[in-house]
Every structure is written in structure tokens, then in C-alpha cells.
Amino acid sequence: MPTTASRYLLLFSLVIVDGSSYAASAHEQEQLSLVQQQLGIIERLAARAEATNRSGPDERYRFDYPRLTQDIQRLRLGVQGYLSPSRAQPRDPTELVGDYRLETPFAEPSP
């Protein structure tokens, strides 16, 4: 049977191993920070291009700037979520219904 000190040591090592699996290395954090900066630059360039866009409503094709902005936001949130993951919040338990009987519809006899 393990001693109390060895239990604490085991628990501490599990916390370190578990915590380090989510932490990005310093180099990776730096590179992903640059990615976030570049996403900001791309977003500003797209906003400027949309503002100066002179395409008419009758043109067959046009660039979908709102979709690009949404995708940039999605990328930014993904990188941000990786760099600083949120802890799982406790969920509210939902109440069980308890009534699992289904009424079957009345079937007419076949002729």
C-alpha cells in the first residue's frame, strides 16, 4: 500500500503531465501569436478592399467579404482557444422525465 508521500508525488506528477500536454511550447506560442497578428492584417486588408470595391450588383461573380471575415474570426478563435484553453464548466444536470411510454397511433384495419 503506497504511503501518503508517494500518493502526493504520484498525484503531483499526474498534474504536471496532464497540464503540460495542453501547454504550447514557447516557440509555438510565438509562432501562433504571429499568426494572430497576420490574421488581423488580413482582416484589415479585406475591410479596405470591401470598402473600395466598385463591382456592380449586376456582375455575375463577386467576392464574399462577410464570409471571409467570419472565417478569419473562426481561425482567430481556434488559435486563441488552443493557446489558452478554458476549463470545462460544470454542467447543470437536466431533470429526467421518467415517462418512457409512447402512444401508438390508432391503425385502421386493412380492407
C-alpha positions, 0 to 999 in steps of 0.5 A: 500500500503506497504511503501518503508521500508517494500518493502526493508525488504520484498525484503531483506528477499526474498534474504536471503531465496532464497540464503540460500536454495542453501547454504550447511550447514557447516557440509555438506560442510565438509562432501562433501569436504571429499568426494572430497578428497576420490574421488581423492584417488580413482582416484589415486588408479585406475591410479596405478592399470591401470598402473600395470595391466598385463591382456592380450588383449586376456582375455575375461573380463577386467576392464574399467579404462577410464570409471571409471575415467570419472565417478569419474570426473562426481561425482567430478563435481556434488559435486563441482557444488552443493557446489558452484553453478554458476549463470545462464548466460544470454542467447543470444536470437536466431533470429526467422525465421518467415517462418512457411510454409512447402512444401508438397511433390508432391503425385502421384495419386493412380492407 
